[in-house]
Amino acid sequence: MIDMKDVHKDYANGVSALNGVNVHIDNGEFVYLVGPSGAGKSTFVKMIFRGEKPNTGTVKIDNIDLSTYKERQIPQIRRKIGVVYQDFKLLPKLTVYENVAFALEVIEESPKLIRDRVMEVLDLVGIKHKARSLPDELSGGEQQRVAIARAIANKPKIVIADEPTGNLDPDTSWGIMKILEDINQTGTTIIMATHSQEIVNTIKKRVIALENGRIVRDEAGGDYGYEA
Amino acid sequence: MKLNTAKRHLREGSKNIFRNGWMTIASIGAVTVTLILVGVFLALVFNLNNFASNVESDVEMSVYLDPTLEKDQVEAFQAKLESIDKVGTVTYSSKEEQLNQLMKDMGQTEWDLFEQDNPLSDTYVVKTSKPQDISSVADEVSKLDGVDKVDYGESTVDSLFTVSKYSRIIGAVLIIGLVFTAIFLISNTIKITIIARSREIGIMKLVGATNSFIRWPFFIEGLMLGVLGAIIPIAIVLGGYYYLSNNVSQNIDIGFVQILPYAPFAFQLSGLLLAIGAVIGVWGSVMSVRKFLKV
């Protein structure tokens, strides 16, 4: 579970991204993070995988304060959390297979386990047949499936998706949402920042709305609440 | 590090050589060109240096003894000279030997007169352990009782030392300059290839890779770039020097002008080029990665 207590974050350029965020997210939840651009959604998710450090306040995962991790222990945090980005962030010179395998190589799994697990997750996201392709040879939706496969390869308890459907057309987006829901069904916590009114209003989940760095709304099964 | 991870780094490092196609060729090209220059130049400077040392080591002084000395006094001189600081070898040459040598050198003429009354002196030929000490040792020897004259070709020897000293300094400066240029050129080329991959390094960190996990394949890649870049320069050194030592040195037969023998010199030089290539390759690549690891 994730706990944030009075988290403030100002960037060096003077932008104030989070102004006292308090939140509790249980294991196995599916949470939408909504709000206008610049409301602090990206900073919010970065707090969880230590992409950024809070200026004040604490962020805890499973009751461990992230600020107790030293700089060189950050990889330990990131290995417990899968992250999916709007721009996929795949390694361009590695094949689909190698991209997913990378997440398992960093935790020094055995080659046999890596082989089995990579094919398993590629099958799960429905892209097994493209295992030998390079990211450039895939469509946006396919690349996002690879990114999701990489995010879940080492069975993280939390998957963070920062506008995962932002670059995808609606049809493809539903496919991605189906996969995320499936992953959530296995007990994985999903936190998804999104601008998609259609998705939030159709697949009902807990909605946390951010504005000017504050949580202005937090309701289970809520609506998107903004004009698209 | 687990064995599997070490294997993985080796595999990834080698694969990167191919993944980065043109960038790899550019880096290897930079290593090749600079190492050829360094190799040719090193061969030249080492040979000049060797030549200078050979000439210098021929420098010796003749100590002519007072003709009035008795036989045992002359013999005692050997120990006296050897006890002087910085003296290397002392060789005795009696006045009869001197005369015989002179007769041999000059050819058969009328020597009878000289054989009856040898005008030459008993002589010691002294070499110093360091040729450069010859003039100070000569001063010291000339002060000894019973020494008639000390001769070491003063003016010629002094200018020889001056010339060889400056040529050594110039050679060293040029080599150091060239090696630094090589380091700069090669590591810059490698840096460019890695800057192009800064985004990839960022992604690796987001997936939870530690710095050393990211660095190792780059280390391997740099090592291989350096070693691959050294292949052609080594071939040129081995081939070129082989030709030189077989043909040129036999045609130019000036006795004391001798180039360093093919074995082991050409192999030592090849080893040196390989080491320079490997070190610069690794250094350039690891230093460049370091910059992007602070994500």
Interface residues (C-beta under 8 A of the other chain):
Chain A: F49 G51 R72 P75 Q76 I77 R78 R79 V83 K89 L90 L91 P92 K93 F102 A103 E105 V106 I107 E108 S110 P111 R150
Chain B: M1 K2 N4 T5 R8 N16 R19 N20 E200 I203 M204 K205 L206 V207 G208 A209 T210 N211 F213
